[in-house]
Amino acid sequence: MYLERVRTKGKTYLYLKKYFVRDNYSNNTMTIYGFGRIDQALKQMYRWKQDLSTLPDDLKQEGCSKKDLDTWIATLETGVHKSGRSFVMQTDIFDYIEM
């Protein structure tokens, strides 16, 4: 599974995707969960981290755990995937976050 960002109409959205072989499809990825706008996604991830029982059923069914959640948060905060690949944001998400 991996995070993918999509920029549309000046806003950046975040999706969780996985590779999934499908016959008769040129794109072998499948969207697991749409987090919404990237600034709101990070806020929601912080809430899920505080209370893991509020994690959506779609993510639970895919076997996502607190470790995955921590990895996603770290990726959004640092701009680097756990593999070391860059995940630079188009906009600074911390302009939107009130902590």
C-alpha positions as CSV (number, residue, x, y, z in Angstrom):
1,M,0.0,0.0,0.0
2,Y,1.1,3.5,-0.7
3,L,0.0,7.1,-0.4
4,E,-0.7,9.0,-3.6
5,R,-1.5,12.7,-3.8
6,V,-3.6,14.2,-6.6
7,R,-3.8,17.9,-7.4
8,T,-7.1,19.1,-8.7
9,K,-8.3,22.7,-9.1
10,G,-5.6,24.1,-6.8
11,K,-6.2,21.6,-4.0
12,T,-4.2,18.5,-3.2
13,Y,-6.1,15.3,-2.2
14,L,-4.6,12.2,-0.6
15,Y,-5.5,8.5,-1.4
16,L,-4.3,5.2,-0.1
17,K,-3.7,2.8,-3.0
18,K,-2.4,-0.7,-3.5
19,Y,-1.2,-2.7,-6.4
20,F,-3.9,-5.1,-7.6
21,V,-3.8,-7.1,-10.8
22,R,-7.1,-6.8,-12.6
23,D,-7.8,-8.4,-16.0
24,N,-8.7,-6.0,-18.8
25,Y,-7.4,-2.9,-16.9
26,S,-4.4,-0.9,-17.9
27,N,-4.0,0.5,-14.4
28,N,-3.2,-2.2,-11.9
29,T,-3.8,-0.1,-8.8
30,M,-6.9,0.1,-6.6
31,T,-7.9,2.9,-4.4
32,I,-8.4,1.6,-0.8
33,Y,-9.4,4.9,0.9
34,G,-9.8,8.5,0.0
35,F,-8.6,10.8,2.8
36,G,-9.8,14.0,1.2
37,R,-7.9,17.2,1.2
38,I,-4.4,16.7,2.4
39,D,-4.6,19.3,5.2
40,Q,-7.7,17.7,6.6
41,A,-6.3,14.2,6.1
42,L,-3.4,14.9,8.5
43,K,-5.7,16.2,11.1
44,Q,-7.9,13.1,10.8
45,M,-4.9,10.9,11.1
46,Y,-3.9,12.6,14.3
47,R,-7.4,11.9,15.7
48,W,-7.3,8.2,14.6
49,K,-3.9,8.0,16.3
50,Q,-5.4,9.2,19.6
51,D,-8.3,6.7,19.4
52,L,-7.5,3.8,17.1
53,S,-11.1,2.5,17.4
54,T,-12.3,5.3,15.2
55,L,-10.2,4.1,12.3
56,P,-12.6,3.5,9.3
57,D,-13.7,0.0,8.5
58,D,-12.2,0.2,5.0
59,L,-8.8,0.6,6.5
60,K,-9.4,-2.0,9.2
61,Q,-10.4,-4.6,6.5
62,E,-7.2,-4.0,4.7
63,G,-5.2,-4.7,7.8
64,C,-4.0,-1.2,8.5
65,S,-2.6,-0.8,12.0
66,K,-1.2,1.9,14.2
67,K,2.2,1.3,12.7
68,D,0.8,2.1,9.2
69,L,-0.8,5.2,10.6
70,D,2.4,6.4,12.1
71,T,4.2,5.8,8.8
72,W,1.6,7.9,6.9
73,I,1.9,10.7,9.4
74,A,5.7,10.7,9.2
75,T,5.5,10.7,5.4
76,L,3.2,13.8,5.4
77,E,5.2,15.6,8.1
78,T,8.7,15.0,6.6
79,G,7.8,14.8,2.9
80,V,9.7,11.5,2.5
81,H,8.4,8.0,2.2
82,K,9.7,5.3,4.4
83,S,11.6,4.0,1.4
84,G,13.4,7.3,1.1
85,R,11.5,8.5,-2.0
86,S,10.4,12.1,-2.0
87,F,6.8,12.9,-1.2
88,V,7.0,16.7,-1.4
89,M,3.8,18.6,-1.1
90,Q,2.6,21.2,-3.6
91,T,1.4,23.4,-0.7
92,D,2.6,23.6,2.8
93,I,0.0,21.6,4.8
94,F,1.1,23.2,8.1
95,D,-0.4,26.5,7.0
96,Y,-3.8,24.8,7.5
97,I,-3.1,23.0,10.8
98,E,-4.0,24.6,14.1
99,M,-2.3,22.6,16.9
